[in-house]
Amino acid sequence: KNLNKDFLDIRHVRIIDSLPIYEAKKEVLTVGCGSGVIDAYLEKIGYDVTSTDWIVEENLSQIEHFSERRKSFNIELEVLHGNIFDLTTFEKNAYESVICSEVLEHLPGYKVAFNNLLQLTQKRLIITVPFAKSFDDPAPPPRGHCNYWNDNGDNGFKSILEFAEYSKPYNILISKIRTKRQDVNTGSFCYLIIIDKENSVR
C-alpha cells in the first residue's frame, strides 16, 4: 500500500525529482544501487543508468538480499562492481549525476567516500542518509550503521551540516523526507542532500 506500480516510495520519488532537468544528458551513476528500484524506473523513462554496488565477499549477504528483492519486483538490472574507495573500479571518471542513497551511514570512511562521490559528479550529487537512529541496523558494517546525523550534532550525533562544509564551494540543499506512511508513527526521516556542482557559492 506504500508503493506504486513501479515500487517507488516517497524517498525514491524525491531523489528522482532532484535530478537536473535543464541541458541534461540524462546520465546517472548509482553507487550502492540496492534493490534497483530507482535505476529501473530511470531506465524506463529514458535515462542512461550505470548501476553499481560493492560486490565483494564481505558484502555478499547484502548483495544476495537485494538480488532477491529485484527478482520479487521483476526488475532486470545489470549491477557492476564499484568500490567508492577506489575510483578505478568505475567505468568512467565522471558522470552527469550521481545518486548514493542509504550508503554513507554504513561506511567508517564516509568522508573519503563523500569526496570521491563529488569527484565522480559532473553536475549534481544526490545523497540520502537516515536522520538520527531512523531505520537503524545494529549489525556491524557494512550491513549495519556506524554513522548517525541529526540537525545540531548534539547527543552524540554528527551534525548533518558537516556536508555543507565538505561541499564547498558548491551549492547544497539539505531537507528531511519521509520514506513511507508509517514513518510518521515511528518519527523516522531521511536527509536528502543535493549538491549542485554547476553553481558555486561566491
N, C-alpha and C positions, 0 to 999 in steps of 0.2 A: 504493500500500500504506500510505501515511501519512494518507490521508483517508477519512472515512466517506461514506455516500451523500449527505450534504449538503455535502461538500467541506470540512468543518470539521477544522482541525488542533488541536493542544493549546492553542495560543495563543488561537484563536477560542473554544474551549470555556471557557477560564479567564476571558476577557472576558465572555462571556455569563453565566457563573456569578456574576460580580461585580455584576450589575445588582440594584437594590433589589427586594425581594420584598414587604415589609410596606407596606400602604396606598399601593401604587404604581399610577399610571395606565397604566404600561407604554408610556411615550412616550420615544423615543430619537432624538437627533440624532447622526449620524456625520459627523465632519469628516475629509475625506480618505478616502472610503469604499473606494477602490481597487477590488479585484475584486468587492466587494459580497457576499462570502460570508456575513459576519455579518448584514448587512442582510436578505438573502433569507431566512435562517433565522429571524430575529426576526419578520419579517412572517408567515412560515409558522405561527409559534406564537402569533400574535395581537397583536404589538406594533405601535404606530403609529410608523413609522420615517420620518425625514427624512434622505435620503442626499445628501451634498454633497461636492464636490471643487472644486479651484481650476481652473476652466475658462477658461484664458487662453492666449494664443499661446505663451508661454514653456513651457507645460506640456502642449502638445498631444500630444507623442510619448508621454508617460506616460498621458494620458487615453485615447489610442488603444490602447495596450498593455493597459490594464485593461478597456477595452471588448471587446477580442478575448478576453480571459480570461473575461469574463462570458458571451460567446457560447459559448465552449467548455464552460462549465458549465451552459449553458441557463438562465442567470439573466436574467430580465427586470426591470430596475430603472430607475426614473426618478431620474437624478442631477442635482441642482440646483447651480448655481454658488454657492459660498460661499467668501469670502475671509476667513480668520481675522484678518486685519489690518484688516478693515472690517466691523464688525458689522451695518451697514445692509444687507449682502448676504444676511443670513439672514431667513427669513420671520417669525420671532418673536424677541422679546427674550430669551427663556429657555426651556429645555426641561427636562423632569424629569431625564433622564440624558443625558450626552454621552459619546461614545466617540471617541477620537482615537488611532488605532493606527499606529505606524511613520510618523509625520509630523514630529515636532519635531526629529528628527536632520537633517532636510533644510532647516531654516529658520534663516538667520543671526539673525533677530529672534525666536528661540524664547521668550524671556522675555515679550515683549509678547503673543505668541500664547498662551502659557500663561495669562496674566492674563485675556485675552479668553475663553478656554475656561472659566475659573472664572465669569466674568460670565454666560456663556450657560447655566450649570448651575444648576438649582434644587435637586436632591437629591444626585446622585452623578456625579463626573467620573472616567472610566476612561481611562488613557493607557498605551501601551506605547512603549518606546524600546529600541534594542539595547544590550546590555552591551558596553562597550569597542568592539572592532572587529568584533564579530559582524555577519554579513550586510552587510559594508561595501561601498559602491559608491563608487569613487574619482572618478566623474564630478562635475563642478561642480553645485551645487544649482541648480534644485530637484530634479533627478534624483538626484544623489549626496548623500553625507552630509557635513555640516560640523560636527556636534556629536557628541562622544563622552563617555560617562559610565562611571565604574566605582565600586566601593564606597567608595573613600577619597579620590578626587580627586588621586591621585599619578600619576607618569609621564606628565604632560601631559594627563591626562583631567580632566573636570569630575567633581565628586562628585555622585552621584545624590541625596544627602541635601539638595542645594540645593532640591529640590522640596518638602521638608518646611518649609523656611523660607518659600518662596513661598506655601505653602498656609495658613499661619497666619491665623486661629485654628482652622482646621478639622482634623478627624482625618484622618490619612493612613496608608495601609498600602503598603509597598513590598516586593515579593518578586521572586525570579528564576524564570523559567519557560523550559522548552524549547519549541520550536515543532514540531519533527519528530524522529523517531527518530535520524536521522543527526547531529543536533546534539551528541550525546554524543561522537562521534568528532572533531568539529571544535571542541569546547569552547565552543559558541555558546549564548547565552542571550538572552532579552529581560527587561527590567524591566517588571513590572506595577505600575502606580501607581494606587491607588484613593483618591479624596478624597471624604469624606462631609461635605457641607455642612449636613446636618441636625444634626450633632453637633460642637460646638466644644470645643477643649481649654481648660479653665479654668486 
